[in-house]
Amino acid sequence: MKIIGIGNAIVDVICKVDENFITKNNLTKGNMKLIFDENEFKNLISNLKIEKTISGGSVANSIVGLSQLRNNVGFIGKISDDRLGEKYEIGLKKENVNYFYEKKKEKIPTGTCLILITPDSERTMCTFLGIAGKINDEDISSDVIKNSEMIFLEGYLWDEGEPKKAFDKAISNSKKVSMSLSDKFCVDRHKTHFLQLVKKKLDLTFANEEEIMSLIDAKNFDEVVSFAKQINKHLVITRGKNGAVSVNGENIEQIGVKKNLNVVDLTGAGDLFAAGYLHGLINNFSQKECLAKGTEMSAKIIQQIGARIN
């Protein structure tokens, strides 16, 4: 197995809304809000027209992208034996992803992420983690991890207690560790822990500019590059309209964005960028070629709705 992804197993529910819906529900456009109350989540979704549902979750999106590029990959994520859980498992297997989790009937339902797309193509997410956030070390098979060349983790999943134990077990059994910082919300919430992970445990870190600058309290992007060189790790940073940068020790490469795209939905842009970059990495591409593949995958996904390349 080339890469095993470990992340939140979340069913994405995609809906188009106007700006007023975002304001009325006290949401911050472009960000992710965690909802802990199942009823609050049901109320939010009750009046919306659903465009489509997908077996999602950040790392799962990347893993499906890697599978579509014909890599042998797998995924570990916790679901319940319910209607959405069944949909989730079928959806992943349909994409030729090896799914290493035996679902059970849980008291808590399968996780759901409401993806609200405003007319400007920005996406605002409301996530009810459900059972996905209850992953623990017993859900992680040491043998599966040992038989893969690399694991890919997501910041969204990291939390004190049981999820941290799952992370620790996966990291201690892996050959190489890559991780996405996921969201500035996650970075701000777990800054001390994430900083230690980036410095000591991760071989490769994916982040956007806002996340990495928040993590190290940088005043400008030069400080980010200096930090990456100083810790001598592989950092890949997406910079929106300024493209992306890869820093691996002393080697720095950058790439611009693709122009004249018909952007309809930014959901999954970072996930598919990571898929492209990781595809390059495990197939011995140069740093520059990895960036190009990441940019190509990202450009494809933002020209359609959802985080799956059709």
C-alpha positions, 0 to 999 in steps of 0.5 A: 500500500502506498499511502493510508489516510486517517481522517474524519469519515464525513458524508458531505452534503452540498447546498447552494445558499445566498449571502443572507443565509450565512449572516442569518445563521451567524456563520463566518464565510469561508470557515468551518464551524463545528456543531456539537448538537445534533438537533442544531445541525438538523435545524440548519439543514432542514430548509435547504435544497441538497445538490449532492451527497459525497463520501467526504472528509478532507483526507478521504478526498485526497485519498480518492484523488490518489486512487483516481491517479491509479495509486494503491491507497487506503483509508481509516475513518470511523462510521456507524452502521447506519444509512449514511455510514453504509453510503459512506463505505459504498462511496469509498469502495466505488472509488477503489479505495481500500477501507480499513474499518469495520463499522458497528452500530453506534449510539452516535450517528455517522458524521456529516458536513454541510457545505454551503456554497455562496454565489461567489463560489466560496464554501462555508462548512458546518460539521457535525462530527458524529462518531467520526470524532470518536476514533481511538487507538483500537480503530487503528490497525498497526499491521495496516500502517506498517504495510504502507509507505506513508500515512496522511493525517488531517488536523481536523481529526486531532483532538485531546483524548482518544483521537490523540491516542489514535494519532500516536499509534499511527505515527509510531507504527509508520515509515513516513508521516504527512499531515494537513493542518486543515483549517486556521480554526484547528491551528488556533485551537491546538497551536502548541500540539501542532507546532510540536508535530510539525517540528518533531513528528511530521516528515511532510506538512501541508498548510495554506498561508493563513494556517502556517502563519498563525501556527508560527505567529509569522509577520510575513511569508519570509518568516515561514520559509526561514522556519521551514529551513530551520526545522529542516522539514518538508513544508508545502504551502498553498497561497491562494492567488499567489500559487504554492511553495514547497520548502524541503530543507534548503530546496525551495520551489514555487508555482503560480496558479492556472489562469482563466478558470471557470471557478464554481466551487472551492471545496476540496481545492486543498485536498486535491492539491495534496493528492496531486503533490503526494502522487508526485512524491510517491512516484519520484517526481521532482519538487517542481513536478509535484507542485505542478501535479498538485496545481493541476488537480486543484484547478480541475476540482474548483471548476466543478461542484464538490470534492470529487473529480468527475 
